[in-house]
Amino acid sequence: MAVIGVCEDDPRIRGVVRDALEHAGHEVRLAYRGTEAVRAFGPGSGVEVLVLDIGLPDGDGRDVCQALRGAGQQAPVLFLTARDALTDLVSGFGAGGDDYLTKPFAVAELQVRVAALAHRGRPPVPPSGLSLDPAAFAVRWGGASAQLTPTEYRVLAALAGRRGEVVRRHELVAAGWPMGAQVAENTLDSFVRRVRTKLEAVGAPVALETVRGVGYVLR
């Protein structure tokens, strides 16, 4: 399935997370401190999703996330937190996180969220000649390039990874926004229009088509 890096200092919770993810078919690699996670889970480690506790004995999981992002690690990050204040959640996303789960949590929800992040994090295979840059959130064709927002990039990556297939609306929402986000239909449509405009701006010979009432397809 996927290689999951888990940094959690509480041995009981760490065991629950490890067992749940291994039961779901994932390979789990463990770290107990933030400094260890930065060393073990950086780019080139093969880790596809990161599960980081915010409250670590040697620091804050958000700082760990920022350090990994600064080193070039692009794997999606799920924060485990006992904090549910809005400011804490916003700061988590600001540090480069993709989703969060508040303790105590249901094992099934952990499995579903990690699976969604693993699917989102797999590099897309774009149409020949079209290049996606996950570090810069950019799309390139020939010598032209266009800057995307992180959400636009994730929507385009989901479409490019399944080129020629209809990607349903709820799948694009899952790819582009944090788990549980309430995304209005016209909001998704607006992001797709922006992606289409940027593809046209770089002259990419692809068509981003609407399948009315179902989703979108990149041909």
N, C-alpha and C positions, 0 to 999 in steps of 0.2 A: 504493500500500500504506500506508505510514506515514512520517511525518517523524521522523527519528532525529537527535538531537544527540549528537555524539561528542567527548569531551575526552580526548585522548591525546597526550603530548608526544613519544613515540618515533616518528619519521617512518616507519620501516618498519612498525611495528604499525599506525599510523594508516592507512597505505595499504592494508594487508591488510583492516582493518575496513571502511574506506570501500568498497573494491572488492567485498567479500563482501556488504555490505548493499545496495549499488546493483545488484549482480547479482540479488539477491532482489526487486528492484523498489521498494526504499525510496528516499526522498529523504534525503540525508545532509548535515548541516550540521556543520562542524568547528570546534573550538576547541583551542588548544594549551596554555593555562594555565587554572588554576582561576578567576582573576578574570575572564578573558574568558568562560568558561562561565557564570558567574553573571550577567553582563551580557546574554549572547546567548540563554540558554535559560530565561529566567524565564517566569512566567505571561503569556499573551498572545503568546508567540513562535510558537505553532503546533507546537512540538515535542511528539511523542506518546510517545516513549521516550528515555531518556537512557542513554548508555554512558559511564561515568566511570572513568578510571584512578585507582587509589588513590594511587600515587606520582607526584605532579605536581611540577614544578620550583618552584612558588610556594606549595606547601602540600599538603594531603591531600584526596583526592577525597571522603572522608567529610565533611569540613568544607564542601566545595562542595555536597554533597547537603543538608546541614543548612541551609545558607544559602538554597538554592533552596526547600526545604520551608517555611522561615520566611517566604519571600516569597509563598508560596501556590502554588508549582508542585507539582502532584499527579501528574505523569507518572511511570510506573514507571521505576526506576533499576536498571541492571545494572552492577555493579562489575567492572572488570578488575583483577586483582591477581596479583602474583608471590608473595603470602603465602597460605599455606593453614592457618596455625595457627588453632585453634578460636576463640581470643580475638579475632583479627582479623576473622573471619567474623561473629562475634556482634556486634562493634562496628559492622560495616558495616550489619547489619540494624537495629541500634539507632539509626543515623544517618538512617534512613529509606529504606534500600535495599530492593529487592525480590528481587534475585537476584545471583549472582556467577559469574564464570568465571575459573579460575586459568590463568595463563600457564605454558607455551605451551598454546594451545587449538586445537581443530579448527574450521575454518571452518564446517563444516556444523552443529556444535553452537552456534556463535555465531548463525547464521541462525535455528535452531529456537528458541533462547531469546528472541531479540529478537521473533520472530513471536508467541510466546506472551505476552510482555509487552505487545506492541501490541494484541493482542486483549483482554487483561485491562484495558488502560487506556482503552479507548473508553467514553465515558459511556453508561450504560444508558438505555433509554427505558422508564421504569416505567409501570405501568397508570395510566390517567387518575386524577388526584387523589392518587396516591401519590408522595411526594417523597423522593429520596435525596440526602443532603448528604455529599459526599466529604470535605470539609474537617473536618466534625465527626463523621464516621462515625455518622450518625443517619438514622433513617427517620421520616417524618412523614405523618400523614393528618389532614386537617382541622386542628384546633388541638392535636392530641396528637402527641407525639414519643417515640421510644425510642432510647437510646444503644446502638450496636453496637460490638463489638470490630472491629479492622481485618479480621480473617479473616471474621467474620460479615458484615461489609459487602461484602467481595469476593464471597462466596458468594451473597448476595442480589442484588448487581449483575449477576452472571452469569445468574441466574434471571430477573431483571426485564428484562434486555436481550433475552431470548428467550422472553418470556411466551407461554404457549400451546404451547410446544415442550418436548419432553422433553430435559433436559440430562443427559447421561450422567455417571456418577459420576466417571470419570477427568477429565472436563472441569471439574467442580466442584473437584476437587483441584488441577488446573492453575491454575484461577482464584484459588483461595484461599490456596495455599501456594507457597513457593519451588520452582523447578524442581528435581526430583530428591528432593523431600521424601518420606519414607516415611510415609504416612497410613493408619492402620488403618481398616477399614470402619466400625467402631463410633465412631471419632473423627469421621468425616464425618457420620454419622447424628446424633451428639450436637450438632454445630454446626447442622445443618438444623433439629433440634428447637428449639434456642434461637432461631433466626431465626423459626420459625413462632410461637413464644410471643410474640416481640416484635411481630410483625405483628398478632397477636390483641390485644396490649396497647394498640395505638393504634387498634384498631377498624377496620382496613383490610378492606374487603369482598373479599378475595382468598383463594384456597385454594392452599396449598402441599402438593401431593399427591405421594405416593410411588408410583413405578412399579417394583414389586418386581423386583429383580435387574438393573435398568437404570439408574435415576436418579430425578430429581425434575422436577416441572413446576409453574410458577406460573400459575394461572388467574384 
